Amino acid sequence: MATVLIVDDEPTQRRLLEAALTRQGFDIEQAASGTEALARLAPDGDGGPVDVVLLDLVMPGMNGMAVLTQLKQQRPELPVIVLTAQSGVDVIVEVMRAGAVDFIPKPASPERLRVSIDNALQLTALSGEVSRLIRRAEGMLGFSDLIGGSAAMELAVSLARRAAESNIPILIEGESGVGKEMFARAIQGAGSRGGKPFVAVNCGAIPDNLVESILFGHEKGSFTGAVDRHIGKFREADGGTLFLDEIGDLRPDIQVKLLRALQEGEVDPVGSREPVKIDIRLISATNRDLLQLVHDGQFREDLYYRLHVFPISLPPLRERREDVLPLAEHFLAKFAATGGKRMRGLSAPARRLLSEYDWPGNVRELENAVFRAVVLCDSDELDVADFPQIAQRLGLPADRPATPAEAPSGPALTEHNGGVRPLAQVEAEMIELALKQYNGRMSEAARRLGIGRSTLYRKVQALGLDARAE
């Protein structure tokens, strides 16, 4: 659910904009001045993240241009839409040059606002994905590119940060689909080899007769079909990082050559008379129990201890359920942007559905499920019906929202003697009911109550209620 910050010194204008955008499903926060807006958007500001800013140009004190200029310096990625009655060409040109993504003359219609905000969100998602792809291509992905803040992931990231600056071999352990390659790329980007080559090899996907040639290279004419010289993956990664995925699938004879390459820092290309020196950082990964493979005689013990110097375990998605919705929202924004769809998020029943599913295929399965749902969806919000396979596996009908088995009753409106209860009491109980109904999710509770999220925050704080931070 996107959060819009309205910056305007006129209370009436803020209320009108909040009412219009709340009906369209956005979470709304308000700032009555440019100074207040900058304080809210500062790195140490209160509240959750803001996705779009609606900025009035003419305000007392710090005007909109000053706010826009400072925001573009501090938060260049944050889209700003300017609202003003001054619609001259010179003003529009100045505002767009200062970094605004759109300019809307007052009074703005709800439809025009919706289109502008949707375009801004889509542009942000596309820009973020392009930047991520560029960083990936340049070997500069970092830990900030990893989605998820669960305790299990924080532990894995903490270990990885310690190892990133050294050249110590790392073994990433985890089920298929947990994101081992992405994690390896983040380790490289955070270390001294960031920006250097990152070469990924899936050891289980290489034909047996080509493993040695692909890894270590070969000379022209060294075997039938070797019509050209091939330097191999180790030499491709020279100076950078070599990522060997599913390393438990390597043949025993290749394990011998791999051990020598790690011990001596050199490889022997097929058909070559001289070894070739290499300088690589090795990160390996497996979804199998390597120690059990050692006990079974399928994996060399000396190679195991050479690789198992700094193991990092990536937990499956079912053990870090708090990461499911952030990942789903990330994939939704990515696929909606690349597919040219305007979508405002996941419905409450869909959020419950994704949170309750175990995801045996982990992050890869979640990504594919969201991709399919975006393609199928005919509305601006993903619902249970857009995840028919997941709903079926949970034993839920996919043609209607998943609802709690027993809906809680609402607050009483009258006293025992028949008199009307005070409005403040009814409101407090209604807010408490909404927070329980939607598991403390402030954004969803505010939308269902028909008020802005900032308003709900103030009321919750005044009532001393407990709510989940977002």
N, C-alpha and C positions, 0 to 999 in steps of 0.2 A: 504494500500500500504506500503510494508516494506521499511525502510530506511537503506541503507548500508553506513557505513563510511569507506572510503579507506584511509589507512595510509601508505604512501610511499614517500620517498624523491625524487624519479625520476618523473618529470612532465609527461614525455612521457608514463610511465607505468600507471600513474593515469588516463590519458586521454583514454588510450586503455581500461582499466578496466571500466571506466565510460561509454564509448560508448557501450561496450558489455552488461553491466548490465542494462543500460537504455533501450536498445532494448527489454530486457526481462521483462520490466515493473517495475523495482525497482527505488526508489528515491535514488539519490547518493549525498553524501557529501564527501569532501576531506580534508585531513590534510597532510601537507608536512613534519611533524616531529612528534616524540613521544610526545614532550612537547605540541605541538599544539593540538594533539589528546586528551591528558588528560585534557587540558583546555576546549575543546569542550564538553567532557563527564562529566565534573564536575557538581554538582547539580545546580550551578548558571551559567552554560555555556549557550551560545547563541544558538538559533535554537530550533527545536522540538526534540522529542525523536529519538534515534538511536536504531535499532533492531538487527543489526549484524555489527561486525567490521572485515574488511579485513586488516590484519596487516603484513607489510613487516618485516622480521626478522633483516636484516642488514641495519642499518641506522646510519649516523653520529650523534654524541651527545648521546642522549638516544636511545639505540637500542630496537629492538622489544621485547626481553626477559624482559627488565626492564619495558617496557610499559605493557606487559602482566601480570607481577607480581603485579604491582600497580593496574591495572584494576580489577584483581581478588579479591583484598582486598577491593576496593571501590565499584565495581559493579559486584559482583559474579554472578548475574543472566544474565549478558550480554554475549552472545556467541561471541567468538573470533576465526576467521579462520586465520591461519598463512600461508603466501605466502613467499617462499624463494627458491633460487637456491641451497642452502645447503640441500641436501636430505639424508644425512647420518643417519644411524640408531640411533646413539647417540643423534643427534640433534632432531630427531622426538620424541624420548623417553623423552627428557628434556622438549620439548615444550608441549607435552600432559600431562606430570606430572604437569606442571605449570598452566594447566587449559584450554588450547585450545580445542575446540570441533572438529577441523579437521586441517590437514596439507596438503597443496597443493604445489607440486613443480612447479617452474616457467619453461617455460611459461605455464600458466593455460588456458585450453580451456574453451570457454563460457559454454559448456555443463557440464563440471566438476564443474565450479563455481556455476552454477544453482543448481545442485544436492546438493552440500555442503551447500549452503545458505538455500535451502528448508529444508534440514535435520535439520539444526541449528534452524530454525524457528519452525519446528514441535517439536523438543526436548524442546524448550523454552515453547511452549504452553502446552505441556504435563506436564512439571515440574511445571509450574504455576498452572495448574488445580489440580495436585496432592497435592501441598502445600496448596491450598485453601481447598481441601477436608480434609486434615489433620487438618488445623486450625478449620474447621467447626466441625469435630468430637471432637476436644479438647475444643470447646467452646471459641476459640481465634480469630474468625473472627473480623475484625475491619472496621472502616469507609473507610480505604484505599482499601478495597475489593469491595466497592460499585462503580459501573460504572456510570459515568455521572457527568458533571460539570456545569449543568444549574443553573441559579439563584434560581429557585424553589427548586431544590435538595440541593443546598448549604444552603438555609435557614433551611430546615428540618434537615440537618446534624448539623448545628450550634446549633439548639435547642436540638438535641439528645446528643451532646457532653456535654452540660450543665447538662443534667439530668443523664448521664451515671454513674457518680461517686456517686450519691446519691441512696437512696432506694425508691425514690418517685414512685408511680404507674404511668405508662405511657399508654396512649390510642393512638394507631396508627389508623388514619382514612384514608380511601382511597378505590378506586374501586378494584374489584377483579383483580389480576394479576399485581398489581403495585410493588410487592416485599415487602410486609409488614413483612413476616417472616425473610427474609434476613436482613431487616433493624433492626428487633428486635435482631437478632444474633449479628449484629455489635454493638448495644448498650451494650449487655452483654460483648462482647469481649473488649470493651473500658473501662469497669468499674471494680470495685473491685471484682466482681464475675466472671471475665474472667477465663476460665479453669474449672469452676464449672459446674454442670449439667445444661443443657438447655433442657427442656421438652416442646415440642410443641403439642397442642391439638386443633383439628378443632371441635369446639362445634357443628357445623351444620352437622357433619358427624357421630355423635355417635347415635346409636339407643336410643329412649326415655327410654326404660326400663333398659338401662345400663349406663346412664349418671352418676348417683350418685355413682355407684360402680367404674366406671373408674376414676372419678375425686377424690373421697374421700376414695376409698378402701372398702374392706369388709372382714369379718371374715369367716373362713371355716364353712359351714353349716348354714349361716345366711339367705339363701334363696335357693329355688330349683335350683340345678345346681352349687351352690357354693361349689365345691369339694375341692378347695384349698383356702388358704388365699391370698388376693391381697392387696398390700399396697396403690395403687392409684397414680395418677399423681402428686398430691400435695406433697406426701412424696417422690416420685421419684425425685422431683425437690428440695428437702430440701438442703439448703445451696447455691442453684443456682437460676435459673430463670425459671418461669413457663410462657409460652406464650399461651394465650387463644385466638385463632383466631375465628372470626365470633361469638363474645360473645353475640351479639343481638339475637342469635337463642336459647339461654338457656331457659328452662321452668321456670315459676315463682317459683315453689317450690325449684328448684336448685339454683335460684338466691338468695333465703333466706339463704341457706347453704353457698353459696359463700360469701355473705356479712358477715356472722358470722366468717367464716374462715379468712377473711381479717381484721376484727375488733379485734378478739381475738388471732389471730396467732395460731389457732389450728383447727383440722378437726375431724369430728365424723365418723369413718368408719361404714358402715352398719353392724349391729350385734355386735358392740363393746360397752362395758359398760363405757369405759373411753375415753375422747378426747385425741388426740395426738398432741403435740406441733410441729409446723413447722416454718421454717425460709426460706422464699422465697422472691424473687423480682418478682412482677407481671407486665407483659406487656400484655395488651389485644389489640385486633384489631377488626375492624368492617368495612364492606362496606355499612352499613346501617346508617340511621340518628337516633342515639340512643335517642336524645331529642324528636323526633317525636314519637318514640316508647313509650316513657314515657307519652307523651300527649295522646296517643292512649290506654294507660293502659296495654301495653304489656311488659313494662320494669320498674322495680322498680326505683322510683326516688332516694331513699337513696343509692342504689347501683350505680346508674348513677353518682352521685356526688362523690362517693368513687372511681370510676374508672377514672372519667374525671378530675383528679387533674392536669395532665400535658399532654394535647392533642398535638399530632403532626400530621399534615396533609401531606400525600404523594400525590403529584399531579399526575394526569393521564399522560400517555406518550404524548398525543396530546397537552398538555400544556407545554411540555418541549422537543420540537422537536430536539433541539440541542444534546439531549442525544441518539437519535435514532441510528445514525451512529456509535458512539463509542460502544454502546451495540451490534449492529449487527456485528461489526468487532470482538468484544470479543467472541460472540457466534460462528462466522465463524472459528476463530482460534481454539476454543475449539473442535468443532465438526470435523473439518478437521484433527486435530491432533489425536483425539480418533478414527476416521474412517480411518486413514492411507492415507488421501488424501493430495496432494500438491496443495495448492491454494494460489493465490497471492492477493486476495481481491475481492472487488465489482467493477463492471464497473460503469462508470459515469451515464449511464441511470438507472442502478439498484439503485444507491445512490439517484438519484432524486425520483425514485419510492417509496423507503422506507421512504424518508423524507416527501413526500406529503400525504402518507396514514395516517389516523387518529388513527389506532390501538385501536379499542374498547376493545380488550382483553389485552391491555397494554403489559408489558414486557413479560408475559407468551406467548402471541400470537406471538410476535416478535421472541422469542426464538424458538418456534415451526416452524415458517415460515422459519427461517434460517436453522434449522435442516433438514427440508424437502428439501430445496433448495440444500444443500450440498449433500444429498443422490441422488437427481435428476441430479446434474450437471455432465456433461461429459467433461468439459474443466477445466482450472485452474483459472477461474474467474466467479463469479456469475453474471448473467445478468438478464434482465427483464423476459426472457423465463423461468427462474428457479423459478419465483414467479407468476405462472399463476393465482392463486386465487386473489392475491393482485392486479395484473394488471386488471383482470376482474372487480373487485369492483370499480376500478378507471375509468373504461370504456376505457382501453387501450388494444390494441392487444398484446397478450403475445408472438407472434412469431417474433416480431421485436423490436428493441430498441425504447424506448420512446424518441422522439426528440422534441426540441422546435418547436412551430408552425411556427415560422419565423426565419430562421438562419440569423444572422447579416452578412452584406457584409464585405469583407476584405479591407485592406488599399489599396489605389490607388498606382500604381507603377510609374506613370508618372505625370509630371506637366501639367498645363493647356495648355502650349505651346508645349507639346509633349516631353519635355526633361525628362530624367530619374531622379527620386527623390533620394536624398541622402539616403544611406543604413541605416544610424542611425535613420532617421525619420521613415522609413518603419518598422524597427525593434521595435522602441518604440510603434508604433501604433499596431503592431502585438502582442506585449506583453500585451498591454492594452486590446485588443480584447479578448485574451485568458483568462485574469483575469475576464472579464465580462461574457464570455461564460460559465466559470466553477465556477461562484459565488465566486471568490477570492480564490479558493482552489489551493494553490501553488503546491502541489504534482501533481494534475491532469494537471494543466496548463503546468508545466515543462515536464511532460511525453508527452503531445500532441505537445509541441514545439520541443521535441527531445533534450532537454538540462537537465543538472543536476539541482536539486532543489537549491543547494547552489549558482550555477551560476545565476539562476533566482532571488534569493533573492538579490544578489549584483546588478543586473540590475534594479530591482524594486526600490531598495533603491536609486540608482543613478538617476533614472528618477523621483523619488518623487511620485510614484504611491501608491495607497491604496490597501492592500491585507489582506485577512483574516489570522490571526495567526493559525498555525496548531501545 
